[in-house]
Amino acid sequence: MLKKLLASIRVGGIKVDTTLEKGEYRQGETIHGRVLIQGSSVQQEINRILFQLKVRLRDRGVGVSGFRDFLWHTHEIADKITVLPKETKEIPFSFTLPDVTPISFPYEGHFLFAKPKVSPYCFQVYLQTGIDIEHSIDPSDHDEIQIAPHPFVEEVLKSMSRLGFSVTSVEPNSMDYPMDRTFYQEFLFAQHDMKNWLSEASLVHLGNGHFVLRIETQKPDYRSIMEMLDVNERKIRFVVHEEDIEDKGIHLTEYLAEQIQLIQNKVTKELSSNE
């Protein structure tokens, strides 16, 4: 049953309503909806209907009120549609959300994101509908939809929580990873029990279950700048599979604990050797 009614478009007397089956989707989920077209007093041709998934990145810092929109995905109904006078047409559509679509943040519906208070960014995801009549695209207003974590992302975040890591901030990263996208959503963590050697941890999902957990450690007191290069950052690259969901993250949590312990042992040794 279709529940989420988006903004209407009126172009040349034609009215177009876009409706989605719901207002919240997981990353990687397929969106199903329909377009209801109501004709005017004359026959008209619609060349195409365009759906654009956009991410609005809003800065939330002190004194900052600007925002930027990024095009994340485009779906097009390219068949020419003839609308007779006073005719009503209903056209179903569907498309799959990229599994790296940013999660809506702040996201009140998930316990893992209930506590972050210092994140300087706000992520909002919108779907915009446009119709092409005589080669002119007329878009509707942006209509916000909620994006929940992909099951793989959720399981990794749960594993990090089991290990004592808590999300402190959610930010865009456009520098440190292969740029298939304008940016990747990065989760920053704190872990108070490891503060004697760990400076910061961050997580990025690159898509298709591929993750990078970046561990920034306390810097030893090296004698030269050259000795300091890259020694305080370790990256754990791993892939999540359906089996990790089926066993409720037990193997995944054990794996991450082992990898983090190896880094801790190495860093602790480096710090003690420089005392």
C-alpha positions in Angstrom: 0.0 0.0 0.0 1.5 3.4 -1.0 1.7 5.8 1.9 4.2 8.5 1.3 2.8 11.3 -0.9 5.4 13.6 -2.4 4.9 17.1 -3.6 2.7 17.7 -6.6 3.9 19.2 -9.9 1.7 21.3 -12.2 3.0 22.0 -15.6 1.0 23.3 -18.5 -2.2 22.2 -16.7 -0.9 18.7 -16.1 -0.8 17.6 -12.5 1.7 14.9 -11.4 1.7 13.3 -8.0 4.5 10.9 -6.9 3.7 8.4 -4.2 6.1 6.0 -2.4 5.1 2.9 -0.5 6.7 4.2 2.7 8.9 7.1 4.0 11.9 5.2 5.3 14.3 2.8 3.5 17.5 1.0 4.3 20.6 1.7 2.3 20.6 -0.6 -0.8 16.8 -1.2 -0.5 14.6 -0.9 -3.6 12.2 2.0 -3.6 8.7 1.3 -5.1 6.3 4.0 -6.1 3.9 5.3 -8.7 3.3 8.5 -10.6 -0.3 9.6 -11.0 -0.8 12.0 -14.0 -3.9 14.0 -14.4 -4.4 15.6 -17.8 -5.5 19.1 -18.6 -8.1 20.4 -21.1 -5.8 19.6 -24.0 -3.7 16.7 -25.2 0.0 16.9 -24.1 3.2 14.9 -24.5 5.5 14.1 -21.6 8.9 13.2 -23.0 10.2 11.7 -19.7 9.8 11.6 -16.0 13.0 12.0 -13.9 13.6 11.1 -10.3 16.7 12.5 -8.6 18.0 11.3 -5.2 19.8 14.1 -3.6 21.7 14.4 -0.3 21.6 17.7 1.5 24.7 18.3 3.6 24.0 21.0 6.2 26.8 22.5 8.2 25.7 22.8 11.9 28.8 24.6 13.3 28.6 27.8 15.3 27.7 30.7 12.9 27.3 28.4 10.0 23.9 28.0 8.3 24.7 27.0 4.7 24.0 23.7 3.0 25.1 21.9 -0.2 23.1 19.5 -2.3 24.7 16.5 -4.0 23.1 14.3 -6.7 23.4 10.7 -5.5 21.3 8.7 -8.0 19.1 9.3 -11.1 16.2 7.2 -12.3 14.4 8.0 -15.5 11.2 6.8 -17.1 12.2 7.6 -20.7 9.1 6.4 -22.6 7.1 9.2 -24.1 3.7 9.5 -22.5 0.7 10.9 -24.3 -1.9 12.4 -21.9 -5.3 12.9 -23.4 -7.6 15.7 -22.1 -8.8 15.0 -18.6 -7.1 11.6 -18.7 -5.7 10.0 -15.6 -2.6 7.7 -16.0 -0.8 5.7 -13.3 2.8 4.7 -13.9 4.6 2.4 -11.4 8.4 2.8 -11.0 11.2 1.3 -8.9 14.9 1.8 -8.4 17.5 0.6 -5.9 19.2 3.0 -3.5 23.0 2.9 -3.6 24.2 1.1 -0.5 26.4 4.0 0.3 23.6 6.5 0.4 24.2 8.5 3.5 22.2 7.5 6.6 19.8 10.2 7.7 21.5 12.0 10.6 20.4 12.9 13.2 18.5 9.7 13.0 16.2 9.3 16.1 15.0 5.8 15.1 18.2 4.0 15.8 19.8 3.5 19.3 23.3 3.7 17.8 22.8 7.3 16.8 21.0 8.5 19.9 24.0 10.0 21.7 26.2 11.9 19.3 25.9 15.6 20.2 29.0 17.2 18.6 28.6 16.2 14.9 29.0 19.4 12.9 26.9 18.0 10.0 23.4 17.1 9.3 22.6 14.6 6.5 19.2 14.8 4.8 18.1 12.7 1.8 15.5 13.9 -0.7 13.7 12.6 -3.7 12.9 15.1 -6.4 10.5 14.4 -9.3 10.7 16.3 -12.6 8.7 16.0 -15.9 10.0 16.9 -19.3 7.5 18.7 -21.5 8.9 20.2 -24.7 12.5 19.6 -23.5 12.0 21.6 -20.3 12.4 19.8 -17.0 10.1 21.2 -14.3 11.0 19.8 -10.9 9.0 19.5 -7.7 10.2 20.6 -4.3 12.5 18.3 -2.5 10.7 15.6 -0.5 12.7 14.2 2.4 12.9 10.4 3.0 14.6 8.7 5.9 17.5 6.4 5.2 18.3 3.7 7.7 21.6 1.7 7.9 22.2 -1.2 5.6 22.2 -4.5 7.5 26.0 -4.8 7.0 26.5 -1.3 8.3 24.2 -1.9 11.3 26.0 -5.1 12.2 29.5 -3.4 12.1 28.2 -0.6 14.3 26.8 -3.1 16.7 30.1 -4.9 16.8 31.9 -1.7 17.6 29.4 -0.9 20.3 30.0 -4.4 21.9 33.7 -3.5 22.0 33.0 -0.3 23.9 33.1 2.2 21.0 30.5 4.8 20.9 29.7 7.1 17.9 30.6 10.7 18.6 30.2 12.3 15.2 29.1 11.5 11.7 30.9 13.5 9.0 31.6 13.5 5.2 35.0 12.3 4.0 36.0 13.3 0.5 39.8 12.8 0.8 40.9 9.5 2.1 39.1 6.9 0.0 38.6 6.0 -3.7 36.2 8.6 -5.0 33.3 6.7 -6.6 31.2 9.2 -4.8 31.5 12.9 -3.9 32.0 11.8 -0.3 31.6 8.9 2.0 29.8 9.1 5.3 32.3 8.5 8.1 31.5 7.5 11.7 33.9 8.7 14.4 34.1 6.8 17.7 35.4 7.2 21.2 36.6 4.4 23.4 37.5 5.5 27.0 39.1 2.2 28.1 41.7 2.5 25.4 42.5 6.2 25.7 46.0 5.5 26.9 47.0 4.4 23.4 44.1 5.2 21.1 43.5 8.7 19.8 40.5 8.2 17.5 38.7 5.5 15.5 36.6 6.0 12.3 34.6 3.8 10.0 33.7 4.1 6.4 31.6 1.7 4.2 32.9 1.8 0.6 30.0 -0.3 -0.7 29.3 -4.0 -1.3 30.2 -4.9 2.3 33.7 -3.4 2.1 34.7 -1.4 5.2 37.7 0.5 6.4 38.2 0.9 10.1 40.9 3.5 10.7 42.6 3.5 14.1 44.6 6.7 15.0 46.9 6.1 17.9 48.9 8.2 20.3 52.2 9.3 18.8 55.4 8.1 20.2 58.0 10.8 20.9 60.2 10.1 17.8 63.4 12.0 17.2 62.7 13.1 13.6 59.6 14.2 11.7 60.4 11.5 9.1 60.0 8.8 11.8 56.5 10.1 12.6 55.1 9.8 9.1 52.1 7.4 9.0 53.1 5.6 12.3 50.0 6.8 14.2 47.4 5.5 11.7 46.5 1.9 11.1 43.7 0.7 8.8 41.7 -2.5 9.2 40.1 -3.5 5.9 37.5 -6.1 6.0 34.4 -7.5 4.2 31.1 -8.3 5.7 29.0 -11.2 4.4 25.5 -12.5 5.0 27.0 -15.1 7.3 28.0 -12.2 9.7 24.3 -11.2 9.9 23.1 -14.7 10.4 25.4 -15.4 13.4 24.4 -12.0 14.8 27.9 -10.5 14.4 29.7 -13.0 16.7 32.5 -13.8 14.3 32.7 -10.1 13.1 33.0 -8.8 16.7 35.7 -11.4 17.4 37.6 -10.5 14.3 37.6 -6.8 15.0 38.6 -7.4 18.6 41.6 -9.5 17.4 42.7 -6.9 14.9 42.4 -4.0 17.4 44.3 -6.0 20.0 47.2 -6.6 17.5 47.4 -2.8 17.0 47.2 -2.2 20.7 50.1 -4.6 21.4 52.2 -3.0 18.7 51.5 0.6 19.8 52.0 -0.2 23.5 55.4 -1.7 22.6 56.3 1.4 20.6 55.3 3.8 23.4 57.1 1.8 26.0 60.3 1.7 23.9 60.3 5.5 23.7 59.9 6.2 27.4 
